Amino acid sequence: MTAQYALISAELRRRIIAGEFAVGSRLPSEAALAAEFGVTRSLVRRAMAQLARQSLVRSSPRGGWFAQAPHQMQELDRMQSFAQWAQAGGRVPGGLVTERGHRGATAREAQTLGIRLDEPLLCFTRVRTLDGTSVMVERSVWAPWAAPVIEQFPDDGPSTTAALAAAGIHVALGHHRIEAVAASQQDAELLGVRRSSPLLQVSRVTTTRDGRAVELGEDRYRAGTIAFEVNAGESTRTVV
């Protein structure tokens, strides 16, 4: 039998996701919710604690509980760009390139892209937003054959994937590595968090359907903004 607090949590979760409680708004008091559901305040607190673990609410000392935007869920069994993923969840994606330039390819980059060591590569740093809020720092290195398209990409362009597709380059596959990292000084400044705050890092290599590498990327997400869902059979763990 489902615990009573879990039923309350599920109903409040439904209301938050449906927009009945606007993001940033204060929820009814614990006493009001206890009266509505006919339970004790301790059960309401347990329900709110469960929602807080899901990043759907936050508490404020002497201020009650406030609704938060639910973090986005992304499945890793299909290829989606940040913009596609955000739009599928009803969110408004955005981005701003804060730094771009060229540097020589590292040994790993040269091997992955099939180029010589130290060959000049286009790279940029971009802050990605959801509904106007900064949620991720994206650092990308581009294959020389795809770089001319990205050279023309505007700093505030919504999607490099769409720009590449318009030029006939269709990104179809991706390899991802997910790990927790501490925010660098640049991460902290771009995302408005403290240095060394926990971030979720997704390192990726994106390719065309025939396996030609297009981009090596590293995305660093603020805590509570994204969750990844994996449907797996056999799995491999790497000790680092």
C-alpha positions in Angstrom: 0.0 0.0 0.0 1.4 3.4 -1.0 2.3 5.6 2.0 0.0 8.5 2.6 2.8 11.1 2.4 3.8 9.6 -1.0 0.2 10.2 -2.3 0.4 13.8 -1.1 3.8 14.2 -2.8 2.5 12.8 -6.1 -0.5 15.2 -6.1 1.7 18.2 -5.4 4.2 17.1 -8.0 1.3 16.9 -10.5 0.2 20.5 -9.7 3.8 21.9 -9.9 4.4 20.3 -13.3 1.0 21.3 -14.6 1.8 24.9 -13.6 -0.8 25.3 -10.9 2.0 26.5 -8.7 4.1 29.0 -10.7 7.9 28.6 -10.5 9.2 30.7 -7.7 5.8 31.0 -6.0 5.1 30.1 -2.4 3.1 26.9 -1.8 0.2 26.9 0.7 1.4 26.6 4.3 2.0 23.2 5.8 -1.1 23.8 8.0 -3.2 24.6 5.0 -2.0 21.5 3.1 -2.6 19.3 6.2 -6.1 20.6 6.4 -6.7 20.1 2.7 -5.5 16.5 2.7 -6.8 15.7 6.2 -3.4 14.6 7.6 -0.9 15.8 10.2 1.7 18.4 9.4 4.4 15.8 9.9 3.1 13.9 6.9 3.0 17.1 4.8 6.7 17.7 5.8 7.6 14.2 4.6 5.9 14.8 1.3 7.7 18.1 0.9 11.0 16.5 1.7 10.4 14.0 -1.0 9.6 16.8 -3.5 12.8 18.6 -2.4 14.9 15.6 -3.2 13.4 15.7 -6.7 14.3 19.4 -7.0 10.7 20.4 -7.3 10.5 22.6 -4.2 12.9 24.4 -1.9 12.5 25.6 1.6 13.2 29.1 2.9 13.8 29.7 6.7 10.6 31.1 8.1 9.5 31.6 4.5 7.8 28.3 3.7 8.1 26.1 0.6 8.6 27.5 -2.9 8.0 25.8 -6.3 11.0 25.2 -8.6 11.2 24.3 -12.2 11.4 20.5 -12.5 14.8 19.3 -13.7 14.7 18.0 -17.3 15.0 14.2 -17.9 17.1 13.2 -20.9 17.2 9.7 -22.3 20.6 8.5 -23.6 19.3 5.9 -26.0 18.6 8.5 -28.7 20.5 11.5 -30.0 19.1 14.9 -29.1 20.7 18.4 -29.1 20.3 20.6 -26.1 17.7 22.7 -28.0 15.7 19.7 -29.1 15.7 18.2 -25.6 14.6 21.5 -24.0 11.8 22.1 -26.5 10.5 18.5 -26.1 10.1 19.4 -22.4 8.2 22.6 -23.1 11.2 24.8 -22.1 12.7 27.7 -24.0 16.4 27.0 -24.8 19.0 29.7 -25.3 22.7 30.2 -25.5 25.5 32.8 -25.7 29.0 32.1 -26.9 31.3 33.8 -24.4 34.6 32.8 -25.9 35.8 31.5 -29.2 39.2 30.9 -30.8 41.7 28.4 -32.2 44.3 26.2 -30.6 46.3 23.1 -31.6 44.8 19.7 -31.4 45.7 17.5 -28.4 46.8 13.8 -29.0 43.2 12.6 -28.1 41.6 15.2 -30.3 43.9 14.4 -33.2 43.2 10.7 -32.9 39.4 11.1 -32.6 39.2 13.6 -35.5 41.7 11.9 -37.7 44.0 14.9 -38.0 47.6 15.7 -37.2 48.8 16.7 -33.7 48.7 20.4 -33.1 46.5 21.1 -36.2 44.5 24.3 -35.5 41.0 23.6 -34.2 38.0 25.9 -33.6 36.8 25.9 -30.1 34.3 27.9 -28.1 32.7 28.2 -24.7 28.9 28.8 -24.5 26.5 29.3 -21.7 23.2 27.5 -22.2 19.9 28.7 -20.7 16.5 27.2 -20.0 13.7 29.8 -19.8 16.4 32.5 -19.4 18.2 30.8 -16.5 21.8 29.7 -17.0 22.0 26.0 -16.4 25.1 24.7 -18.3 28.5 25.7 -19.6 29.3 24.0 -23.0 32.8 23.7 -24.3 33.2 22.4 -27.8 36.0 21.6 -30.2 35.0 21.3 -33.9 36.4 19.0 -36.6 38.1 21.2 -39.3 35.8 20.0 -42.0 32.7 21.2 -40.0 34.4 24.4 -38.6 33.4 26.7 -41.5 29.8 26.4 -40.5 30.5 27.1 -36.9 32.7 30.1 -37.8 29.5 31.7 -39.1 27.4 30.7 -36.2 26.1 33.8 -34.3 27.1 34.1 -30.6 23.4 34.0 -29.6 22.3 31.3 -32.0 19.9 28.7 -30.6 21.3 25.5 -32.0 24.6 24.5 -33.7 22.9 21.2 -34.6 20.3 23.0 -36.6 23.0 25.2 -38.3 25.0 22.1 -39.2 21.9 20.4 -40.6 21.1 23.4 -42.7 24.5 23.0 -44.2 23.9 19.3 -44.9 25.8 18.0 -41.9 23.5 15.7 -39.9 24.7 14.8 -36.4 23.2 11.4 -35.7 25.2 9.6 -33.0 26.8 10.5 -29.7 29.1 8.8 -27.1 28.7 10.2 -23.6 30.6 9.9 -20.4 29.0 11.3 -17.2 30.7 12.2 -14.0 30.6 14.7 -11.1 33.1 17.5 -11.1 33.8 20.7 -9.1 33.1 24.0 -10.7 36.1 25.9 -11.9 36.5 29.6 -11.4 35.1 30.2 -15.0 32.2 27.8 -14.4 31.4 29.7 -11.2 31.4 33.1 -12.9 29.3 31.9 -15.9 26.7 29.9 -13.9 26.5 32.1 -10.8 27.6 29.4 -8.4 30.4 29.1 -5.9 33.8 27.8 -7.0 34.0 24.0 -6.4 30.2 23.6 -6.3 29.2 20.2 -7.6 28.4 20.1 -11.3 27.3 17.2 -13.6 29.8 16.9 -16.5 28.8 15.2 -19.7 31.8 14.6 -22.1 30.7 13.7 -25.6 31.8 12.9 -29.1 29.2 13.5 -31.7 29.4 12.0 -35.2 27.4 11.7 -38.4 25.6 8.4 -39.1 28.6 7.1 -41.0 30.8 7.7 -37.9 32.6 10.8 -39.0 33.4 12.9 -35.9 31.9 16.4 -35.9 32.5 17.7 -32.3 34.2 16.9 -29.0 32.2 18.5 -26.2 32.1 18.9 -22.5 28.9 20.1 -20.9 28.8 21.1 -17.2 25.3 21.3 -15.7 24.2 23.1 -12.5 22.9 20.7 -9.8 19.2 20.1 -10.0 18.8 21.0 -13.7 19.0 17.7 -15.5 18.7 14.0 -14.9 19.7 11.2 -17.3 17.6 8.1 -17.9 19.3 5.0 -19.2 17.6 1.8 -20.3 20.4 -0.7 -20.2 21.1 -4.4 -20.5 24.7 -5.1 -19.9 26.8 -2.2 -18.6 30.4 -1.3 -18.3 32.0 0.5 -15.4 35.4 2.3 -15.7 37.5 2.8 -12.7 39.4 6.1 -12.9 
